[in-house]
Amino acid sequence: MGVKTSSLKAGVAPARTGAAEAPIPQAVLEASGVVGTWAHDYWAGQLALSATFADLLGLDPEAAAGGVSLEVFLDHTHPEDRIRIESYLHAMAETGGPVEAEFRTRDTRTGIRTLLMRGRIERDPAGGATRGRGIAIDRTEEQAANLVQSERVVNRMAEHIIALRDLARALHRPTLTDRIEHLMIEIGFELARFLPEPEDEPRH
């Protein structure tokens, strides 16, 4: 009789048919900035939010888990972002597909946060929106880091343009110096963007 050989290679475990994928660890989600999930039931007119996402918006987590109206959700976005987000969400309800909406929250106990809603809106055969769902990502720290990096870059530009102006003056080229000084003004405007806004003076 011939010796039967195994069809499995050494050191490779057979895949388990139908085995469920392991859930993503919470620590991995937090490191990625994921702060929760959302689900929008268009027929019921309710937007359900997970606890952490609701808390960042200043909503009651228990109430938000059961679903709040889109109007209530929008009331907890930053006033300067509300109209833009409202228009975007209404437009996406008409077209469906991938959703990616970034907005700021109101100033709650966690401060003003920059959040990103990412997901997809499903449609029925007639083309109407039925359900949207996805995740929420907190981009506050990421944006702060990007802002610091941008400020460093502009400061480096300012240092170089000052040195360049001095070199142009040494060449006694008034036209070249004038152009460089115009560029200095533009860089100055960029630097001004990083200055803190003045606080309102106390009223007497």
LODOLO-130869 format. One line per 3 residues: number of its first residue (from 1); their letters; for each residue x negated, y, z negated of N, C-alpha, C. Coordinates in Angstrom, 3 decimals, m for minus. Example, Ala and Ser with C-alpha at 12.3 -4.5 7.8 and 13.67 -1.06 7.14 Angstrom:
! LODOLO-130869
1) as) m13.190 m5.690 m7.800 m12.300 m4.500 m7.800 m13.200 m3.300 m7.800 | m12.850 m2.250 m7.080 m13.670 m1.060 m7.140 m12.900 0.030 m7.870
***
This chain:
! LODOLO-130869
1) mgv) m0.837 m1.201 0.000 0.000 0.000 0.000 m0.869 1.247 0.000 | m0.439 2.261 0.735 m1.181 3.514 0.729 m0.890 4.309 m0.519 | m1.826 5.099 m0.914 m1.653 5.936 m2.102 m0.941 7.211 m1.705
4) kts) 0.167 7.512 m2.390 0.915 8.734 m2.104 0.193 9.935 m2.707 | 0.067 10.965 m1.930 m0.574 12.192 m2.434 0.478 13.235 m2.707 | 0.235 14.029 m3.729 1.190 15.079 m4.087 1.131 16.206 m3.079
7) slk) 2.272 16.762 m2.780 2.329 17.889 m1.846 2.003 19.204 m2.528 | 1.833 19.174 m3.881 1.526 20.394 m4.627 0.024 20.588 m4.703 | m0.431 21.791 m4.478 m1.841 22.096 m4.606 m2.209 22.215 m6.071
10) agv) m3.422 21.879 m6.392 m3.871 21.945 m7.777 m3.824 23.371 m8.277 | m3.310 23.513 m9.499 m3.306 24.822 m10.137 m2.158 25.708 m9.730 | m1.269 25.262 m8.856 m0.134 26.071 m8.427 1.141 25.435 m8.940
13) apa) 1.835 26.122 m9.801 3.061 25.575 m10.373 4.196 25.726 m9.383 | 5.083 24.741 m9.320 6.211 24.845 m8.402 7.154 25.953 m8.822 | 7.714 26.641 m7.834 8.663 27.708 m8.142 9.969 27.102 m8.594
16) rtg) 10.589 27.730 m9.579 11.866 27.236 m10.072 12.987 27.834 m9.239 | 13.693 26.986 m8.562 14.768 27.450 m7.701 15.862 28.093 m8.535 | 16.232 29.310 m8.131 17.331 29.980 m8.817 16.947 30.603 m10.141
19) aae) 15.660 30.612 m10.484 15.243 31.189 m11.761 15.424 32.698 m11.730 | 15.955 33.248 m12.815 16.189 34.686 m12.891 14.877 35.413 m13.139 | 14.741 36.599 m12.539 13.546 37.394 m12.769 13.563 37.949 m14.185
22) api) 12.375 38.028 m14.785 12.279 38.564 m16.137 12.608 40.049 m16.116 | 13.337 40.544 m17.114 13.658 41.974 m17.150 12.401 42.813 m17.316 | 12.437 44.006 m16.770 11.287 44.903 m16.884 11.174 45.369 m18.331
25) pqa) 10.005 45.227 m18.960 9.848 45.655 m20.363 10.169 47.138 m20.533 | 10.756 47.479 m21.670 11.132 48.857 m21.947 9.926 49.783 m21.925 | 8.777 49.289 m22.400 7.568 50.116 m22.429 7.143 50.519 m21.020
28) vle) 7.343 49.617 m20.057 6.991 49.915 m18.665 7.922 50.986 m18.108 | 9.207 50.866 m18.420 10.179 51.855 m17.952 9.863 53.235 m18.530 | 9.562 53.280 m19.824 9.267 54.560 m20.469 8.001 55.183 m19.893
31) asg) 6.997 54.348 m19.614 5.751 54.861 m19.037 5.985 55.425 m17.639 | 7.015 54.939 m16.966 7.351 55.419 m15.625 8.285 56.618 m15.665 | 8.678 57.024 m16.865 9.557 58.180 m17.000 11.029 57.853 m16.925
34) vvg) 11.377 56.570 m16.794 12.788 56.186 m16.710 13.436 56.355 m18.081 | 14.506 57.140 m18.128 15.160 57.418 m19.407 16.586 56.885 m19.461 | 16.992 56.167 m18.441 18.332 55.600 m18.501 18.934 55.339 m17.140
37) twa) 20.220 55.044 m17.166 20.953 54.723 m15.943 22.234 55.547 m15.872 | 22.811 55.580 m14.675 24.085 56.264 m14.476 24.937 55.462 m13.503 | 26.240 55.579 m13.656 27.177 54.910 m12.756 28.376 55.828 m12.569
40) hdy) 28.687 56.138 m11.320 29.785 57.056 m11.004 30.916 56.281 m10.341 | 32.040 56.191 m11.020 33.235 55.549 m10.473 34.086 56.644 m9.836 | 34.071 56.712 m8.512 34.763 57.799 m7.820 36.278 57.666 m7.916
43) wag) 36.779 56.445 m7.939 38.223 56.263 m8.037 38.741 56.725 m9.394 | 37.980 56.425 m10.450 38.393 56.831 m11.797 37.954 58.259 m12.116 | 37.033 58.790 m11.315 36.533 60.135 m11.577 35.693 60.217 m12.833
46) qla) 34.964 59.138 m13.135 34.176 59.075 m14.362 32.710 58.774 m14.054 | 31.837 59.465 m14.782 30.394 59.271 m14.661 29.889 58.729 m15.991 | 29.462 57.461 m16.000 28.969 56.823 m17.221 27.452 56.961 m17.294
49) lsa) 26.956 57.350 m18.468 25.521 57.567 m18.664 25.023 56.732 m19.827 | 23.800 56.226 m19.710 23.206 55.492 m20.824 22.849 56.468 m21.944 | 22.570 55.920 m23.130 22.434 56.741 m24.339 21.343 57.804 m24.245
52) tfa) 20.128 57.417 m23.850 19.021 58.377 m23.819 19.261 59.475 m22.790 | 19.776 59.100 m21.632 20.087 60.072 m20.585 21.117 61.073 m21.099 | 22.159 60.568 m21.745 23.202 61.438 m22.285 22.639 62.375 m23.350
55) dll) 21.761 61.848 m24.195 21.192 62.647 m25.276 20.358 63.801 m24.731 | 19.603 63.558 m23.664 18.793 64.619 m23.066 19.666 65.727 m22.483 | 20.876 65.359 m22.076 21.814 66.348 m21.536 22.591 67.067 m22.635
58) gld) 22.448 66.582 m23.870 23.201 67.178 m24.964 24.616 66.641 m25.057 | 24.857 65.472 m24.451 26.170 64.838 m24.503 26.204 63.793 m25.609 | 27.388 63.515 m26.109 27.545 62.460 m27.100 27.323 61.112 m26.409
61) pea) 26.302 60.344 m26.826 25.979 59.090 m26.141 27.140 58.106 m26.074 | 27.909 58.019 m27.152 29.021 57.066 m27.169 30.099 57.466 m26.170 | 30.413 58.758 m26.140 31.425 59.240 m25.195 30.936 59.102 m23.759
64) aag) 29.648 59.400 m23.529 29.096 59.338 m22.180 29.023 57.905 m21.668 | 28.838 56.944 m22.575 28.781 55.540 m22.161 30.117 55.095 m21.580 | 31.206 55.656 m22.110 32.531 55.320 m21.600 32.896 56.086 m20.347
67) gvs) 32.137 57.142 m20.065 32.380 57.924 m18.859 32.886 59.320 m19.163 | 32.301 60.311 m18.489 32.753 61.698 m18.596 33.049 62.191 m17.182 | 33.792 63.261 m17.093 34.098 63.811 m15.772 32.856 64.470 m15.184
70) lev) 32.844 64.621 m13.874 31.723 65.292 m13.216 31.611 66.726 m13.717 | 32.739 67.350 m14.018 32.740 68.728 m14.515 32.001 68.831 m15.843 | 32.240 67.870 m16.736 31.556 67.865 m18.037 30.060 67.660 m17.836
73) fld) 29.709 66.746 m16.950 28.291 66.507 m16.655 27.624 67.785 m16.149 | 28.269 68.458 m15.205 27.698 69.675 m14.626 27.581 70.790 m15.656 | 28.499 70.820 m16.615 28.450 71.835 m17.670 27.182 71.716 m18.515
76) hth) 26.548 70.544 m18.479 25.347 70.328 m19.282 24.065 70.408 m18.452 | 24.195 70.801 m17.192 23.005 71.090 m16.394 22.672 72.570 m16.548 | 21.462 72.936 m16.176 21.028 74.328 m16.305 21.890 75.223 m15.412
79) ped) 22.325 76.386 m15.929 23.182 77.279 m15.130 22.601 77.635 m13.767 | 21.279 77.764 m13.679 20.657 78.135 m12.406 20.646 76.974 m11.412 | 20.840 75.751 m11.905 20.810 74.573 m11.032 22.198 74.014 m10.745
82) rir) 23.188 74.458 m11.500 24.504 73.821 m11.437 25.128 73.844 m10.044 | 25.191 75.003 m9.416 25.860 75.106 m8.112 25.164 74.224 m7.080 | 23.834 74.227 m7.111 23.073 73.416 m6.153 23.360 71.931 m6.346
85) ies) 23.348 71.471 m7.605 23.587 70.057 m7.881 25.028 69.675 m7.562 | 25.965 70.552 m7.904 27.371 70.273 m7.616 27.595 70.126 m6.110 | 27.018 71.033 m5.330 27.162 70.978 m3.871 26.530 69.712 m3.310
88) ylh) 25.363 69.362 m3.842 24.660 68.170 m3.352 25.461 66.903 m3.641 | 25.965 66.770 m4.867 26.706 65.565 m5.238 28.007 65.441 m4.447 | 28.672 66.561 m4.197 29.892 66.519 m3.388 29.562 66.123 m1.946
91) ama) 28.446 66.637 m1.427 28.044 66.294 m0.060 27.697 64.814 0.042 | 27.017 64.281 m0.977 26.643 62.870 m0.963 27.862 61.966 m1.083 | 28.902 62.449 m1.747 30.134 61.670 m1.846 30.775 61.510 m0.468
94) etg) 30.521 62.464 0.422 31.078 62.404 1.771 30.260 61.495 2.686 | 28.951 61.463 2.474 28.082 60.710 3.384 27.662 59.358 2.828 | 27.545 59.251 1.489 27.065 58.017 0.884 25.576 57.822 1.126
97) gpv) 25.062 56.673 0.684 23.654 56.363 0.902 22.778 56.726 m0.284 | 21.463 56.817 m0.065 20.515 57.100 m1.152 20.752 58.480 m1.768 | 20.580 58.550 m3.077 20.750 59.802 m3.822 19.456 60.132 m4.545
100) eae) 19.038 61.386 m4.472 17.876 61.848 m5.231 18.106 63.314 m5.572 | 18.510 63.561 m6.805 18.867 64.914 m7.230 18.054 65.303 m8.458 | 17.304 66.391 m8.342 16.498 66.877 m9.464 17.125 68.148 m10.010
103) frt) 17.179 68.247 m11.331 17.786 69.417 m11.962 17.244 69.570 m13.374 | 17.478 70.741 m13.940 17.100 70.993 m15.330 18.332 70.902 m16.224 | 18.090 70.570 m17.479 19.175 70.533 m18.447 19.302 71.900 m19.117
106) rdt) 20.362 72.062 m19.862 20.455 73.232 m20.729 19.449 73.074 m21.864 | 19.248 74.135 m22.626 18.290 74.095 m23.731 18.942 73.404 m24.926 | 18.737 72.086 m25.025 19.301 71.309 m26.128 18.238 71.143 m27.209
109) rtg) 18.489 70.258 m28.155 17.515 70.049 m29.236 16.209 69.459 m28.710 | 16.245 68.854 m27.521 15.020 68.323 m26.911 14.383 69.335 m25.968 | 14.944 70.546 m25.926 14.419 71.571 m25.034 14.984 71.421 m23.632
112) irt) 14.508 72.257 m22.727 14.930 72.162 m21.329 14.112 71.060 m20.664 | 14.805 70.077 m20.115 14.142 68.951 m19.466 14.396 68.988 m17.963 | 13.446 68.482 m17.202 13.626 68.328 m15.759 13.892 66.860 m15.479
115) llm) 15.092 66.564 m14.987 15.506 65.180 m14.766 15.729 64.915 m13.282 | 15.529 63.669 m12.911 15.751 63.238 m11.532 16.714 62.060 m11.543 | 17.843 62.220 m10.851 18.787 61.115 m10.670 18.491 60.462 m9.328
118) rgr) 18.224 59.166 m9.359 17.906 58.441 m8.126 18.781 57.196 m8.057 | 19.341 56.921 m6.892 20.194 55.750 m6.761 20.848 55.686 m5.398 | 22.058 55.155 m5.358 22.769 54.984 m4.090 24.270 55.082 m4.315
121) ier) 24.961 55.670 m3.340 26.419 55.748 m3.368 26.976 54.763 m2.349 | 27.851 53.886 m2.832 28.463 52.877 m1.967 29.774 53.405 m1.400 | 30.123 52.913 m0.207 31.345 53.358 0.464 32.195 52.155 0.848
124) dpa) 33.499 52.375 0.921 34.396 51.300 1.334 34.467 51.257 2.865 | 35.117 50.237 3.445 35.186 50.133 4.909 35.788 51.361 5.586 | 36.636 52.084 4.855 37.256 53.278 5.431 36.326 54.485 5.389
127) gga) 35.187 54.334 4.713 34.219 55.428 4.659 34.276 56.263 3.403 | 35.174 55.930 2.472 35.281 56.705 1.239 34.301 56.221 0.184 | 33.802 57.150 m0.626 32.880 56.784 m1.702 33.628 55.990 m2.766
130) trg) 33.037 54.896 m3.211 33.662 54.070 m4.241 32.884 54.097 m5.548 | 31.562 53.958 m5.434 30.752 53.865 m6.649 29.326 54.319 m6.364 | 28.773 55.037 m7.308 27.373 55.415 m7.234 26.674 54.911 m8.478
133) rgi) 25.446 54.501 m8.345 24.703 54.037 m9.520 23.213 54.171 m9.279 | 22.483 54.284 m10.391 21.046 54.437 m10.255 20.389 54.686 m11.598 | 19.201 55.269 m11.548 18.419 55.521 m12.752 18.193 57.019 m12.919
136) aid) 17.781 57.395 m14.118 17.412 58.782 m14.410 15.957 58.798 m14.858 | 15.194 59.741 m14.327 13.769 59.856 m14.636 13.503 61.235 m15.228 | 12.758 61.265 m16.320 12.375 62.535 m16.944 11.044 62.976 m16.341
139) rte) 11.070 64.087 m15.586 9.871 64.570 m14.896 9.258 65.780 m15.603 | 9.694 66.065 m16.831 9.242 67.267 m17.531 7.728 67.286 m17.709 | 7.171 66.208 m18.250 5.725 66.164 m18.496 4.944 66.161 m17.190
142) eqa) 5.470 65.462 m16.195 4.798 65.415 m14.891 4.724 66.802 m14.273 | 5.827 67.545 m14.354 5.838 68.891 m13.787 4.913 69.826 m14.551 | 4.869 69.655 m15.884 3.979 70.495 m16.687 2.524 70.242 m16.306
145) anl) 2.181 68.962 m16.088 0.812 68.618 m15.693 0.488 69.192 m14.320 | 1.450 69.122 m13.401 1.240 69.676 m12.059 1.051 71.188 m12.118 | 1.799 71.828 m13.028 1.701 73.281 m13.163 0.322 73.683 m13.677
148) vqs) m0.186 72.927 m14.652 m1.519 73.212 m15.195 m2.576 73.051 m14.108 | m2.451 71.981 m13.312 m3.408 71.744 m12.240 m3.350 72.854 m11.197 | m2.137 73.296 m10.863 m1.984 74.377 m9.881 m2.603 75.668 m10.391
151) erv) m2.419 75.936 m11.684 m2.995 77.156 m12.265 m4.518 77.115 m12.200 | m5.085 75.945 m12.446 m6.544 75.812 m12.365 m7.037 76.077 m10.946 | m6.307 75.563 m9.963 m6.701 75.757 m8.566 m6.670 77.236 m8.197
154) vnr) m5.601 77.936 m8.600 m5.487 79.361 m8.271 m6.569 80.166 m8.983 | m6.895 79.793 m10.212 m7.978 80.480 m10.929 m9.315 80.300 m10.214 | m9.539 79.086 m9.686 m10.769 78.851 m8.924 m10.785 79.713 m7.666
157) mae) m9.630 79.826 m7.012 m9.534 80.670 m5.824 m9.878 82.116 m6.166 | m9.375 82.585 m7.318 m9.643 83.963 m7.732 m11.138 84.181 m7.964 | m11.780 83.204 m8.599 m13.218 83.319 m8.849 m13.992 83.403 m7.539
160) hii) m13.612 82.573 m6.580 m14.333 82.544 m5.301 m14.084 83.809 m4.479 | m12.855 84.319 m4.527 m12.552 85.500 m3.708 m13.264 86.736 m4.252 | m13.445 86.793 m5.577 m14.195 87.910 m6.168 m15.652 87.862 m5.709
163) alr) m16.220 86.643 m5.725 m17.605 86.485 m5.265 m17.721 86.812 m3.779 | m16.702 86.430 m3.010 m16.710 86.698 m1.571 m16.635 88.192 m1.288 | m15.842 88.911 m2.083 m15.752 90.366 m1.897 m17.100 91.031 m2.168
166) dla) m17.785 90.573 m3.223 m19.095 91.151 m3.546 m20.095 90.908 m2.415 | m20.010 89.716 m1.802 m20.910 89.418 m0.685 m20.590 90.300 0.522 | m19.287 90.521 0.766 m18.886 91.362 1.896 m19.341 92.802 1.684
169) ral) m19.263 93.277 0.455 m19.723 94.635 0.164 m21.225 94.752 0.389 | m21.952 93.682 0.046 m23.405 93.701 0.235 m23.775 93.780 1.714 | m22.874 93.294 2.569 m23.112 93.359 4.013 m22.720 94.714 4.606
172) hrp) m22.061 95.544 3.779 m21.597 96.863 4.226 m20.646 96.721 5.424 | m19.660 95.836 5.255 m18.646 95.625 6.287 m17.289 96.031 5.711 | m16.917 97.307 5.826 m15.665 97.790 5.223 m14.425 97.036 5.699
175) tlt) m14.379 96.704 6.992 m13.201 96.006 7.517 m13.065 94.623 6.889 | m14.174 93.913 6.797 m14.165 92.581 6.192 m13.801 92.672 4.714 | m14.364 93.673 4.033 m14.058 93.866 2.615 m12.577 94.153 2.415
178) dri) m12.011 94.955 3.316 m10.594 95.304 3.212 m9.711 94.064 3.364 | m10.055 93.197 4.289 m9.272 91.974 4.488 m9.355 91.058 3.272 | m10.542 90.975 2.701 m10.719 90.135 1.515 m9.917 90.689 0.346
181) ehl) m9.882 92.024 0.218 m9.123 92.626 m0.882 m7.624 92.405 m0.710 | m7.153 92.361 0.534 m5.747 92.029 0.764 m5.455 90.589 0.319 | m6.396 89.710 0.586 m6.245 88.321 0.153 m6.279 88.230 m1.371
184) mie) m7.086 89.076 m2.007 m7.140 89.113 m3.471 m5.776 89.473 m4.056 | m5.084 90.387 m3.390 m3.749 90.778 m3.860 m2.795 89.590 m3.807 | m2.855 88.825 m2.706 m1.987 87.652 m2.571 m2.291 86.621 m3.655
187) igf) m3.565 86.416 m3.938 m3.946 85.470 m4.989 m3.487 85.991 m6.348 | m3.531 87.314 m6.518 m3.039 87.910 m7.757 m1.562 87.624 m7.976 | m0.778 87.671 m6.880 0.647 87.335 m6.978 0.831 85.877 m7.400
190) ela) m0.025 85.002 m6.873 0.053 83.587 m7.256 m0.266 83.410 m8.736 | m1.282 84.130 m9.212 m1.631 84.047 m10.634 m0.495 84.551 m11.513 | 0.205 85.572 m11.038 1.299 86.154 m11.825 2.421 85.155 m12.056
193) rfl) 2.559 84.176 m11.161 3.608 83.166 m11.318 3.403 82.318 m12.559 | 2.162 82.249 m13.039 1.864 81.408 m14.196 1.927 82.180 m15.514 | 2.174 83.484 m15.444 2.277 84.275 m16.664 3.627 84.026 m17.328
196) pep) 3.665 83.935 m18.663 4.956 83.749 m19.339 5.842 84.966 m19.152 | 7.129 84.711 m19.018 8.066 85.815 m18.860 8.170 86.587 m20.169 | 8.226 87.923 m20.097 8.318 88.718 m21.327 9.630 88.456 m22.049
199) ede) 9.540 88.356 m23.354 10.746 88.138 m24.145 11.540 89.431 m24.238 | 12.846 89.268 m24.353 13.693 90.449 m24.493 13.366 91.175 m25.786 | 13.301 92.510 m25.700 13.024 93.295 m26.895 14.222 93.238 m27.841
202) prh) 13.958 93.138 m29.135 15.076 93.079 m30.085 15.894 94.361 m30.052 | 17.177 94.177 m30.111 18.067 95.336 m30.110 18.253 95.849 m31.532 | 18.259 97.174 m31.647 18.421 97.785 m32.975 19.874 98.203 m33.167
***
